[in-house]
Amino acid sequence: MDGTSVSSDALPAPAVARAGSHASPELRRALANIRVIIAIVAAIESLALSAVVQPAVAFVVLCYTVYAGWLGWREASDRHPVSSPLASWIDALAILLIAWLVATPSSLFILLLLFPVLFASLSFGFASGLAVALFATAGAVIIARAQHGGVVSMESMLFPLSILGLGPIVAGLARSGVQMNDQVTIADRLLEQADPRLGLQRVAAIVLQALERHFTADLGLLLIWLPGCEPRLFRGDRHTRVVELHGELVDALLGGFSRLPREVASVHHVAHFMGKRRIRRHSGFHVARRRPTSEARTPMDELAGLLEAHSLVAVPVCRRSPHPCWLLLDSASGRHRSGDAELLFHVMEQLAPVIENASLLEQLSDEAMATERARIGRDLHDTAIQPYLGIKYGVEALARKATPDNSLHRDIAALQEMVNNELHELREAVSSMRGGAGRGADVLCPALRRQAKRFSELFGIEVAVDCEGDIPINRKLSDAFLHLISEALTNIRRHTRATRAEIQVTVEPQAFVLRIGNDHGPGAPPGQFVPRSIAERAESLNGGVTVDLRHPGVTELVVTIPRSPDRG
């Protein structure tokens, strides 16, 4: 697990903001500047068509110009940018009102009415742009009839009907432009950050957090299952770091993902009517055939029920893999659209090589590390162990010379036992290096008890060890735990007057938890602190350290190390 967070400026403002504008800040500023130009052009045209400047015309033109300038200032200064679709309706209404007050037909006003359609389409989607186009057409028809004395002719209806024809075209082109811009922007930003050399965990964290922010999702799941690797499922949401999931939930989700059609990207909505009846809405498209399909309706509904999701979008990832690889986003407060699935699919198609390379680099790194460990183990067996054997034989010879009535007999026997224990641990370490990472469950608990016993004998501090049951941990992490415990016991000896310490190792669904407690006497507890060296060692394992002083007379150090497939 990698708890890496992506900075808030990693991607531009959400392109699919459920309660606001889809457009990026740069596009919104450009549209605001165009609005100012539109207002100025409308003012010039109205003055040119009016023989005498009417107060009503001047007032509406002045109000709209001030309104356009105010919105432009807000966008330019990044102070509460326009996020309501009402702005496009105000634009259309103002232009229609000016055209009606001027009372002189002008094709320029018809062209100006295309701006609200463009603004609504770029900012709030195709449906919003189409609605504004229909409203502008209806208003233009009413004005045309009024200007021609109520007579309906082909000439009088030509310009109003042109809005009805051009409006959807403008809205459609704007929608395609927004999608293409979003695709390029998101992919470029993620490709800059998601370096395969960072490893699969870090890449998954960057991708999930960035896409969750961009699509205002409350939950993100990324399943990566490449050839020669175990399936790895990463989960992220708005409030916590990205974590790697394990256990029964992973098995259940793997079953759900495996039932999804491999070539279908889909969006699935679930709502409840009167708190009881479930209302479902589904849309999907076949990514290879490029046509709509509902093949994923049933498995998507099952996933939505398993996750208690509201608005799901799921797209296939790394399609060359023989195993299912999926990206899934859920929004509890908004609604994903069918365009989101298509956009996400194209983005993930560009990121697929990065994900595959990150996984491949991890495999190569693990293989190289195992080979190097084996080589070092062989070297240690041939060199480092031999001097310890000499010490062992010397102590054994000294023990044979010291008869039971010798005053040093007991000390020599203790020294002999210590040398044998140290040599045994050294042989185990060398054996683990020569044999690879291996499992450390059968090493950690016995080594921990030996360490506690030796510490108690040397310093007179009683150490109780709670390390029972199956602990699925590899040798590398087992060694790290022993170092952490040794350092914690040293701190207890140096900085406290404790007479007793307790060590507990437990396994939780997402993490290994190490608790080291000691009594601090009946006096006042120490101030809040975190041992720096232990915290740094835990952070190197993507973990964390906390100090618990809630229990009277006891200081407890809690070290949490995330679980992952390579650790157990």
C-alpha positions as CSV (number, residue, x, y, z in Angstrom):
1,M,0.0,0.0,0.0
2,D,1.2,3.5,-0.8
3,G,-0.5,6.3,0.9
4,T,0.7,8.8,-1.6
5,S,-1.5,11.8,-2.0
6,V,-1.9,13.9,-5.2
7,S,-1.7,17.6,-4.8
8,S,-4.9,19.6,-5.3
9,D,-3.5,21.2,-8.5
10,A,-2.6,17.9,-10.1
11,L,-5.5,18.3,-12.5
12,P,-7.7,21.2,-13.5
13,A,-11.1,21.8,-12.0
14,P,-13.4,18.9,-12.5
15,A,-14.5,18.5,-16.1
16,V,-17.7,16.9,-15.0
17,A,-18.7,18.9,-12.0
18,R,-22.1,17.7,-11.0
19,A,-23.3,20.9,-9.5
20,G,-21.2,23.3,-11.6
21,S,-19.4,24.0,-14.8
22,H,-17.6,21.4,-16.9
23,A,-15.2,23.9,-18.3
24,S,-11.6,24.4,-17.2
25,P,-10.6,27.8,-15.7
26,E,-8.9,28.8,-18.9
27,L,-12.0,28.0,-21.0
28,R,-14.3,29.8,-18.6
29,R,-12.2,33.0,-18.8
30,A,-12.2,32.8,-22.6
31,L,-16.0,32.5,-22.6
32,A,-16.3,35.4,-20.1
33,N,-14.3,37.6,-22.4
34,I,-16.4,36.6,-25.4
35,R,-19.5,37.5,-23.4
36,V,-18.1,41.1,-22.9
37,I,-17.5,41.3,-26.7
38,I,-21.0,40.0,-27.4
39,A,-22.5,42.7,-25.1
40,I,-20.5,45.4,-26.8
41,V,-21.5,44.2,-30.3
42,A,-25.2,44.0,-29.2
43,A,-24.9,47.6,-27.9
44,I,-23.4,48.9,-31.2
45,E,-25.9,47.1,-33.3
46,S,-28.9,48.3,-31.3
47,L,-27.6,51.9,-31.5
48,A,-27.0,51.6,-35.2
49,L,-30.5,50.3,-35.9
50,S,-32.4,52.8,-33.7
51,A,-32.9,56.3,-35.2
52,V,-33.5,57.6,-31.8
53,V,-32.0,56.0,-28.7
54,Q,-34.8,54.7,-26.7
55,P,-34.4,54.7,-22.9
56,A,-35.6,51.1,-22.6
57,V,-33.0,49.9,-25.1
58,A,-30.2,51.9,-23.5
59,F,-31.1,50.6,-20.1
60,V,-31.1,46.9,-21.2
61,V,-27.9,47.3,-23.1
62,L,-26.2,49.1,-20.2
63,C,-27.4,46.4,-17.7
64,Y,-26.2,43.5,-19.9
65,T,-22.9,45.2,-20.6
66,V,-22.3,45.7,-16.8
67,Y,-23.4,42.2,-16.2
68,A,-21.0,40.8,-18.7
69,G,-18.2,42.9,-17.4
70,W,-18.9,41.8,-13.8
71,L,-18.8,38.1,-14.8
72,G,-15.6,38.7,-16.7
73,W,-14.0,40.3,-13.6
74,R,-15.1,37.3,-11.4
75,E,-13.5,34.8,-13.8
76,A,-10.3,36.9,-14.3
77,S,-9.9,37.3,-10.5
78,D,-10.9,33.6,-9.7
79,R,-13.5,34.9,-7.3
80,H,-16.5,32.6,-7.2
81,P,-16.4,31.6,-10.9
82,V,-19.7,31.1,-12.7
83,S,-21.0,27.7,-11.9
84,S,-24.7,28.0,-12.6
85,P,-26.5,27.2,-15.9
86,L,-28.7,30.3,-15.3
87,A,-25.9,32.4,-16.8
88,S,-26.6,31.1,-20.3
89,W,-30.3,31.6,-20.0
90,I,-29.7,35.2,-18.9
91,D,-27.5,35.7,-22.0
92,A,-30.2,34.4,-24.3
93,L,-32.9,36.4,-22.6
94,A,-30.9,39.7,-22.7
95,I,-30.1,39.3,-26.4
96,L,-33.7,38.5,-27.2
97,L,-34.9,41.5,-25.2
98,I,-32.6,43.8,-27.0
99,A,-33.7,42.5,-30.4
100,W,-37.4,42.9,-29.4
101,L,-36.9,46.5,-28.1
102,V,-35.0,47.6,-31.2
103,A,-38.0,46.4,-33.3
104,T,-35.8,46.3,-36.5
105,P,-35.0,42.8,-38.0
106,S,-31.2,42.0,-37.8
107,S,-29.4,38.8,-38.7
108,L,-26.6,39.8,-36.3
109,F,-28.8,39.2,-33.3
110,I,-29.5,35.7,-34.5
111,L,-25.8,35.0,-34.7
112,L,-25.3,36.5,-31.2
113,L,-27.9,34.0,-29.9
114,L,-25.5,31.2,-30.7
115,F,-23.2,32.3,-27.9
116,P,-25.5,31.3,-25.1
117,V,-25.9,27.9,-26.8
118,L,-22.1,27.5,-27.1
119,F,-21.6,28.6,-23.5
120,A,-24.2,26.2,-22.1
121,S,-22.8,23.3,-24.2
122,L,-19.2,23.9,-23.2
123,S,-20.0,24.5,-19.6
124,F,-22.9,22.3,-18.7
125,G,-23.2,19.7,-21.5
126,F,-25.0,18.9,-24.7
127,A,-28.5,18.8,-23.1
128,S,-28.2,22.2,-21.5
129,G,-27.0,23.7,-24.9
130,L,-29.9,22.1,-26.7
131,A,-32.4,23.5,-24.2
132,V,-31.0,27.0,-24.6
133,A,-31.1,26.6,-28.4
134,L,-34.8,25.7,-28.3
135,F,-35.5,28.6,-25.9
136,A,-33.7,31.0,-28.2
137,T,-35.5,29.7,-31.3
138,A,-38.9,30.1,-29.6
139,G,-38.0,33.7,-28.6
140,A,-36.7,34.5,-32.1
141,V,-39.9,33.2,-33.7
142,I,-42.1,35.4,-31.4
143,I,-39.9,38.5,-32.1
144,A,-40.0,37.8,-35.9
145,R,-43.8,37.6,-35.9
146,A,-44.1,40.8,-33.9
147,Q,-41.7,42.6,-36.2
148,H,-43.6,41.5,-39.3
149,G,-47.0,42.4,-38.0
150,G,-48.0,38.8,-37.1
151,V,-47.5,37.6,-40.6
152,V,-45.7,34.3,-40.8
153,S,-43.5,34.0,-43.9
154,M,-40.5,31.9,-45.0
155,E,-38.4,35.0,-45.0
156,S,-39.4,36.0,-41.5
157,M,-38.8,32.5,-40.1
158,L,-35.5,32.0,-41.9
159,F,-33.3,33.4,-39.2
160,P,-35.2,32.0,-36.2
161,L,-35.2,28.5,-37.7
162,S,-31.5,28.8,-38.4
163,I,-30.9,28.8,-34.7
164,L,-32.9,25.6,-34.4
165,G,-30.6,24.1,-37.0
166,L,-27.3,25.6,-35.9
167,G,-27.9,25.3,-32.2
168,P,-27.7,21.5,-31.9
169,I,-24.7,21.5,-34.3
170,V,-22.9,24.0,-32.1
171,A,-23.8,22.1,-29.0
172,G,-22.6,18.8,-30.5
173,L,-19.3,20.2,-31.7
174,A,-18.8,21.9,-28.3
175,R,-19.4,18.6,-26.5
176,S,-16.9,16.7,-28.7
177,G,-14.4,19.5,-28.2
178,V,-14.8,19.4,-24.4
179,Q,-14.4,15.6,-24.4
180,M,-11.3,15.7,-26.5
181,N,-9.8,18.5,-24.4
182,D,-10.5,16.7,-21.2
183,Q,-9.0,13.5,-22.6
184,V,-5.8,15.2,-23.6
185,T,-5.6,17.2,-20.4
186,I,-6.2,14.4,-18.0
187,A,-3.9,12.0,-19.8
188,D,-1.0,14.5,-20.2
189,R,-1.2,15.4,-16.5
190,L,-1.3,11.8,-15.3
191,L,1.5,10.7,-17.7
192,E,3.7,13.4,-16.2
193,Q,3.1,12.1,-12.6
194,A,2.7,8.4,-13.0
195,D,6.3,7.3,-13.6
196,P,6.5,3.4,-13.8
197,R,9.7,3.6,-11.7
198,L,7.6,4.6,-8.7
199,G,6.0,1.2,-8.6
200,L,2.5,-0.1,-9.1
201,Q,1.2,1.0,-5.7
202,R,2.3,4.6,-6.2
203,V,1.0,4.7,-9.8
204,A,-2.4,3.4,-8.7
205,A,-2.6,6.0,-5.9
206,I,-1.8,8.8,-8.3
207,V,-4.3,7.6,-10.9
208,L,-7.2,7.0,-8.4
209,Q,-6.8,10.2,-6.5
210,A,-6.5,12.4,-9.6
211,L,-9.5,10.8,-11.4
212,E,-11.7,10.9,-8.2
213,R,-11.0,14.6,-7.9
214,H,-11.6,15.3,-11.6
215,F,-14.9,13.4,-11.8
216,T,-16.0,14.3,-8.2
217,A,-16.2,10.6,-7.3
218,D,-16.7,9.5,-3.7
219,L,-15.2,6.0,-4.3
220,G,-12.6,4.6,-6.7
221,L,-11.5,1.0,-7.3
222,L,-8.6,-0.1,-9.5
223,L,-8.2,-3.8,-10.2
224,I,-4.8,-4.8,-11.8
225,W,-4.3,-8.5,-12.6
226,L,-1.5,-8.9,-15.1
227,P,0.1,-12.2,-16.3
228,G,2.4,-13.8,-13.7
229,C,1.1,-11.6,-10.9
230,E,-1.6,-11.9,-8.2
231,P,-4.7,-9.7,-8.5
232,R,-4.2,-6.4,-6.7
233,L,-7.2,-4.2,-5.8
234,F,-6.7,-0.6,-4.8
235,R,-9.3,1.6,-3.1
236,G,-9.5,5.3,-2.7
237,D,-12.0,7.9,-1.6
238,R,-12.2,11.6,-0.8
239,H,-11.3,11.3,2.9
240,T,-8.6,8.6,3.1
241,R,-5.4,7.6,1.4
242,V,-5.4,5.0,-1.3
243,V,-5.1,1.5,0.2
244,E,-4.7,-2.0,-1.1
245,L,-7.6,-4.3,-0.2
246,H,-7.3,-7.8,1.0
247,G,-9.5,-10.6,2.4
248,E,-13.1,-11.6,1.6
249,L,-14.1,-8.3,0.1
250,V,-11.5,-8.7,-2.6
251,D,-12.7,-12.2,-3.5
252,A,-16.3,-10.9,-3.7
253,L,-15.3,-8.0,-5.9
254,L,-13.1,-10.2,-8.1
255,G,-16.2,-12.3,-8.8
256,G,-18.2,-9.2,-9.7
257,F,-15.5,-7.8,-12.0
258,S,-14.9,-11.1,-13.7
259,R,-18.6,-11.1,-14.8
260,L,-18.3,-7.8,-16.5
261,P,-18.0,-8.0,-20.3
262,R,-14.3,-7.4,-21.1
263,E,-15.0,-5.0,-24.0
264,V,-17.8,-2.9,-22.5
265,A,-17.5,0.4,-20.7
266,S,-20.7,1.3,-18.9
267,V,-22.5,3.7,-16.5
268,H,-25.1,2.5,-14.0
269,H,-27.4,4.6,-11.8
270,V,-29.3,3.3,-8.8
271,A,-32.0,5.4,-7.1
272,H,-34.7,4.6,-4.6
273,F,-38.3,5.7,-4.9
274,M,-40.1,6.3,-1.6
275,G,-37.2,4.7,0.1
276,K,-38.1,1.2,-1.2
277,R,-38.3,0.6,-4.9
278,R,-35.0,0.6,-6.7
279,I,-34.9,2.6,-10.0
280,R,-32.1,1.6,-12.3
281,R,-30.7,3.4,-15.4
282,H,-27.9,1.8,-17.5
283,S,-25.9,2.8,-20.5
284,G,-22.9,1.3,-22.1
285,F,-20.9,1.1,-25.3
286,H,-18.7,-1.7,-26.8
287,V,-15.2,-0.3,-27.0
288,A,-14.2,-2.4,-29.9
289,R,-17.3,-2.2,-32.0
290,R,-18.0,1.5,-31.0
291,R,-21.7,1.0,-30.5
292,P,-24.1,1.1,-27.6
293,T,-24.8,-2.1,-25.7
294,S,-26.5,-3.2,-22.5
295,E,-24.5,-6.4,-21.9
296,A,-23.1,-5.2,-18.6
297,R,-26.5,-4.2,-17.1
298,T,-26.8,-7.3,-14.8
299,P,-23.2,-7.5,-13.5
300,M,-23.1,-3.7,-13.0
301,D,-26.3,-3.9,-10.9
302,E,-24.7,-6.7,-8.8
303,L,-21.6,-4.6,-8.2
304,A,-23.8,-1.6,-7.3
305,G,-25.6,-3.7,-4.7
306,L,-22.3,-5.1,-3.3
307,L,-20.8,-1.6,-3.0
308,E,-24.1,0.2,-2.1
309,A,-23.3,2.5,-5.0
310,H,-25.4,5.2,-6.5
311,S,-23.8,6.2,-9.8
312,L,-21.2,3.8,-11.1
313,V,-18.9,4.1,-14.1
314,A,-16.7,1.1,-15.0
315,V,-14.1,0.9,-17.8
316,P,-11.8,-2.0,-18.8
317,V,-8.0,-1.4,-18.3
318,C,-5.0,-3.2,-19.7
319,R,-7.2,-5.2,-22.1
320,R,-4.2,-7.3,-23.4
321,S,-4.1,-9.1,-20.0
322,P,-5.9,-12.5,-19.9
323,H,-7.3,-11.5,-16.5
324,P,-9.9,-8.8,-15.8
325,C,-8.5,-5.3,-15.1
326,W,-11.0,-2.6,-14.3
327,L,-11.4,1.0,-13.1
328,L,-14.5,1.8,-11.2
329,L,-15.8,5.2,-9.9
330,D,-18.9,5.9,-7.8
331,S,-20.5,9.2,-7.0
332,A,-23.0,9.3,-4.1
333,S,-24.0,12.9,-4.7
334,G,-23.9,13.2,-8.5
335,R,-24.6,11.3,-11.7
336,H,-22.0,10.0,-14.1
337,R,-23.0,10.3,-17.8
338,S,-22.3,8.0,-20.7
339,G,-19.7,10.4,-21.9
340,D,-17.7,9.9,-18.7
341,A,-17.3,6.2,-19.5
342,E,-16.0,6.9,-23.0
343,L,-13.7,9.6,-21.7
344,L,-12.3,7.4,-18.9
345,F,-11.8,4.6,-21.4
346,H,-9.6,6.7,-23.7
347,V,-7.6,8.1,-20.7
348,M,-7.0,4.6,-19.3
349,E,-6.0,3.3,-22.7
350,Q,-3.1,5.8,-22.7
351,L,-2.2,5.0,-19.1
352,A,-2.3,1.2,-19.6
353,P,1.4,1.0,-20.8
354,V,2.4,2.9,-17.6
355,I,0.5,0.5,-15.4
356,E,1.9,-2.6,-17.2
357,N,5.5,-1.2,-17.1
358,A,5.2,-0.4,-13.4
359,S,4.1,-4.0,-12.7
360,L,6.9,-5.4,-14.9
361,L,9.5,-3.2,-13.1
362,E,8.3,-4.4,-9.8
363,Q,8.7,-8.1,-10.9
364,L,12.2,-7.4,-12.3
365,S,13.1,-5.6,-9.1
366,D,11.9,-8.4,-6.9
367,E,13.8,-11.0,-9.0
368,A,17.0,-9.0,-8.9
369,M,16.6,-8.5,-5.2
370,A,16.1,-12.2,-4.6
371,T,19.2,-13.0,-6.7
372,E,21.3,-10.5,-4.8
373,R,20.1,-11.7,-1.5
374,A,21.0,-15.2,-2.4
375,R,24.5,-14.1,-3.4
376,I,25.0,-12.1,-0.2
377,G,23.7,-15.1,1.8
378,R,26.3,-17.4,0.2
379,D,29.1,-14.9,0.9
380,L,28.0,-14.5,4.5
381,H,27.8,-18.3,5.0
382,D,31.4,-18.6,3.8
383,T,32.8,-15.6,5.7
384,A,30.8,-14.0,8.5
385,I,29.6,-17.2,10.2
386,Q,33.1,-18.8,10.5
387,P,34.4,-16.3,13.2
388,Y,31.3,-16.9,15.3
389,L,31.9,-20.6,15.1
390,G,35.4,-20.0,16.5
391,I,33.9,-18.0,19.4
392,K,31.3,-20.8,20.0
393,Y,34.0,-23.5,20.1
394,G,36.2,-21.3,22.5
395,V,33.3,-20.7,24.9
396,E,32.4,-24.4,24.9
397,A,36.0,-25.3,25.7
398,L,36.0,-22.8,28.5
399,A,32.7,-24.2,29.8
400,R,34.2,-27.7,30.0
401,K,37.2,-26.4,32.1
402,A,34.9,-24.5,34.5
403,T,33.7,-27.1,37.0
404,P,30.4,-26.7,38.7
405,D,32.0,-25.5,41.8
406,N,33.7,-22.6,39.9
407,S,32.2,-19.2,40.7
408,L,32.1,-18.3,37.0
409,H,30.4,-21.6,36.0
410,R,26.9,-20.0,35.8
411,D,28.0,-16.9,33.9
412,I,30.0,-19.0,31.4
413,A,26.9,-21.2,30.9
414,A,24.8,-18.1,30.2
415,L,27.4,-16.8,27.8
416,Q,27.4,-20.2,26.0
417,E,23.7,-20.1,25.6
418,M,23.8,-16.5,24.3
419,V,26.5,-17.4,21.7
420,N,24.5,-20.4,20.6
421,N,21.3,-18.3,20.2
422,E,23.1,-15.6,18.3
423,L,24.7,-18.1,16.0
424,H,21.3,-19.8,15.4
425,E,19.7,-16.4,14.5
426,L,22.6,-15.6,12.2
427,R,22.2,-18.9,10.4
428,E,18.5,-18.3,10.0
429,A,19.1,-14.9,8.5
430,V,21.6,-16.2,6.1
431,S,19.3,-19.1,5.2
432,S,16.5,-16.7,4.5
433,M,18.7,-14.6,2.3
434,R,19.8,-17.6,0.3
435,G,16.3,-19.0,0.0
436,G,14.6,-15.8,-0.9
437,A,12.1,-13.7,1.0
438,G,10.1,-16.6,2.3
439,R,7.6,-16.5,5.1
440,G,8.5,-15.1,8.4
441,A,5.6,-16.2,10.5
442,D,7.6,-19.1,11.9
443,V,10.5,-16.8,12.6
444,L,9.1,-13.7,14.1
445,C,7.4,-15.0,17.2
446,P,10.3,-17.3,18.4
447,A,12.8,-14.6,17.6
448,L,10.7,-12.1,19.5
449,R,10.5,-14.3,22.6
450,R,14.3,-14.9,22.5
451,Q,14.9,-11.2,22.2
452,A,12.5,-10.4,25.1
453,K,14.1,-13.1,27.3
454,R,17.7,-11.8,26.6
455,F,16.6,-8.2,27.2
456,S,15.0,-9.2,30.6
457,E,18.1,-11.1,31.7
458,L,20.5,-8.3,30.8
459,F,18.5,-5.3,32.2
460,G,16.1,-6.7,34.7
461,I,13.0,-5.3,32.9
462,E,10.2,-8.0,32.5
463,V,9.0,-8.2,28.9
464,A,5.7,-10.1,28.1
465,V,5.2,-11.1,24.5
466,D,1.8,-11.7,22.9
467,C,2.4,-13.2,19.5
468,E,0.1,-16.1,18.9
469,G,-1.7,-17.5,15.9
470,D,-0.9,-17.4,12.2
471,I,0.9,-14.2,11.3
472,P,1.2,-14.0,7.4
473,I,4.4,-12.1,7.3
474,N,7.5,-12.4,5.1
475,R,11.1,-12.5,6.5
476,K,11.9,-9.0,5.3
477,L,9.1,-7.4,7.3
478,S,9.8,-9.8,10.2
479,D,13.3,-8.5,10.4
480,A,12.0,-4.9,10.3
481,F,9.7,-5.7,13.2
482,L,12.6,-7.0,15.3
483,H,14.6,-3.9,14.6
484,L,11.6,-1.7,15.7
485,I,11.1,-3.7,18.9
486,S,14.8,-3.6,19.7
487,E,14.8,0.1,19.3
488,A,11.6,0.6,21.4
489,L,13.0,-1.6,24.2
490,T,16.2,0.4,24.2
491,N,14.2,3.6,24.5
492,I,12.3,2.1,27.5
493,R,15.6,1.2,29.2
494,R,17.2,4.6,28.6
495,H,14.4,7.1,29.1
496,T,12.0,5.5,31.6
497,R,12.1,3.8,35.0
498,A,9.8,1.1,33.8
499,T,10.0,-2.4,35.4
500,R,7.7,-4.1,32.9
501,A,7.0,-3.9,29.2
502,E,4.5,-5.7,26.9
503,I,4.8,-6.5,23.2
504,Q,1.8,-7.5,21.1
505,V,1.7,-8.3,17.4
506,T,-1.7,-8.5,15.7
507,V,-3.0,-8.8,12.2
508,E,-5.9,-6.7,11.0
509,P,-7.6,-7.0,7.5
510,Q,-5.5,-4.1,6.1
511,A,-2.5,-3.8,8.4
512,F,0.0,-5.4,10.8
513,V,-0.2,-3.7,14.2
514,L,2.7,-3.7,16.7
515,R,2.0,-2.5,20.3
516,I,4.8,-1.9,22.8
517,G,3.7,-0.7,26.2
518,N,5.5,0.1,29.4
519,D,4.5,1.4,32.8
520,H,5.5,5.0,33.7
521,G,4.7,4.8,37.4
522,P,2.0,6.5,39.4
523,G,3.3,10.0,38.6
524,A,2.2,12.3,35.8
525,P,2.4,10.7,32.3
526,P,5.0,12.0,29.9
527,G,4.1,14.7,27.4
528,Q,2.9,13.8,23.9
529,F,5.8,12.6,21.8
530,V,6.7,10.4,18.8
531,P,10.1,8.7,18.7
532,R,11.7,10.0,15.6
533,S,13.9,7.1,14.6
534,I,11.0,4.6,15.0
535,A,8.7,6.8,13.1
536,E,11.2,7.2,10.2
537,R,11.6,3.4,10.1
538,A,7.8,2.9,10.0
539,E,7.4,5.5,7.3
540,S,10.0,3.7,5.2
541,L,7.5,0.8,5.2
542,N,4.6,3.2,4.3
543,G,3.3,2.9,7.9
544,G,2.8,5.2,10.9
545,V,3.4,5.6,14.6
546,T,1.2,6.9,17.4
547,V,1.7,7.1,21.1
548,D,-1.3,6.2,23.3
549,L,-1.4,7.8,26.8
550,R,-5.0,7.1,27.6
551,H,-4.5,4.2,30.0
552,P,-3.5,5.3,33.5
553,G,0.1,4.5,34.3
554,V,0.9,3.1,30.8
555,T,2.6,4.5,27.7
556,E,1.8,2.5,24.6
557,L,3.6,2.8,21.3
558,V,1.4,1.7,18.3
559,V,3.1,0.9,15.0
560,T,0.9,0.2,12.0
561,I,2.3,-1.3,8.8
562,P,0.0,-1.8,5.8
563,R,-0.5,-5.2,4.4
564,S,0.3,-6.0,0.8
565,P,0.8,-9.2,-1.3
566,D,4.6,-9.1,-1.1
567,R,4.5,-8.8,2.7
568,G,1.8,-11.4,3.5
